[in-house]
Each structure stands twice: as C-alpha cells, then as structure tokens.
Amino acid sequence: MAMQAAEIERMIKDALPDALIEIIDLRGDGDHYKAVITSGAFEGKNRIQQHQMIYAALKGNMGGVLHALALETRLPAS
C-alpha cells in the first residue's frame, strides 16, 4: 500500500515543525511524489545533509512504503 501525501507531510512536520511543505503527486498514482520543503533548520547544511534530514524524518519508509520521492529543499526568504 502506498503512503498518503498527508502522512508524508505529517512525518516531515513532526521532525521540522517550522517547515512549509508542498507535496505533489507526480503521476496521480499515490506512489510518486515531489516534496518542496522550506525550513530554517536547513541553515548551514548542504543539499545532501538537508535531504538526509528528510529521509530521517520519514523513518525508513523511503524505498518501501514510499516508492519515489523527489526532494526540493529551500531556506526561508530573508
């Protein structure tokens, strides 16, 4: 069973409470998503570290219940 967009958003929000999150279903199949995440927690982190933070928030669901997730991470506008 695929992971629902609301569950992805909840898990990320639990780890990054300040995050603004947009989840896009890329194929309309509930199995291929893109997440655009804006958070101050990314400050001072490179792109790999930012993505690792998101993978950690998803608690091992990547590649299993969550088949595909493209990530775009951003810092809040100053």
C-alpha positions in Angstrom: 0.0 0.0 0.0 1.3 3.4 -1.0 2.0 6.2 1.6 -0.5 9.0 1.5 0.6 12.6 0.9 -0.8 13.7 4.3 1.2 11.1 6.1 4.4 12.2 4.4 3.7 15.8 5.3 2.9 14.9 8.9 6.2 13.0 9.4 8.2 15.8 7.9 6.3 18.4 10.0 6.9 16.3 13.2 10.7 16.5 12.5 10.8 20.1 11.2 7.9 22.0 12.9 8.7 25.2 11.1 8.6 23.6 7.7 6.4 24.8 4.9 5.6 21.7 2.9 4.1 21.2 -0.5 3.5 17.6 -1.6 2.8 17.0 -5.3 1.6 13.7 -6.7 3.6 13.4 -9.9 1.7 10.7 -11.6 -1.7 10.7 -9.9 -1.0 7.2 -8.6 -0.2 8.0 -4.9 3.2 6.4 -5.4 5.4 9.0 -7.0 5.7 12.3 -5.1 7.7 15.5 -5.1 8.1 17.4 -1.8 9.1 21.1 -1.7 10.2 21.8 1.8 11.2 25.2 3.2 12.7 25.2 6.7 15.1 27.3 8.7 16.5 24.0 10.0 18.4 23.7 6.7 20.6 26.7 7.5 24.3 25.9 7.3 23.6 22.4 5.8 24.5 21.4 2.3 21.9 19.8 0.0 22.9 16.3 0.9 22.5 17.0 4.6 19.2 18.6 4.0 17.9 15.6 2.2 19.3 13.3 4.8 17.2 15.2 7.4 14.1 14.5 5.3 14.9 10.8 4.9 15.4 10.6 8.7 12.0 12.2 9.2 10.5 9.5 7.0 11.8 6.8 9.4 12.9 4.2 6.9 9.8 4.4 4.6 11.8 5.5 1.6 12.1 2.7 -1.0 9.5 0.6 0.8 6.0 2.0 1.5 7.1 5.3 -0.1 8.3 4.2 -3.6 9.6 7.5 -5.0 10.0 11.0 -3.6 11.8 13.8 -5.4 13.0 16.4 -2.9 13.4 20.2 -3.3 14.7 21.8 -0.1 14.8 25.6 0.5 15.7 28.1 3.1 13.1 30.7 4.0 13.3 34.0 2.2 15.1 36.7 4.3 
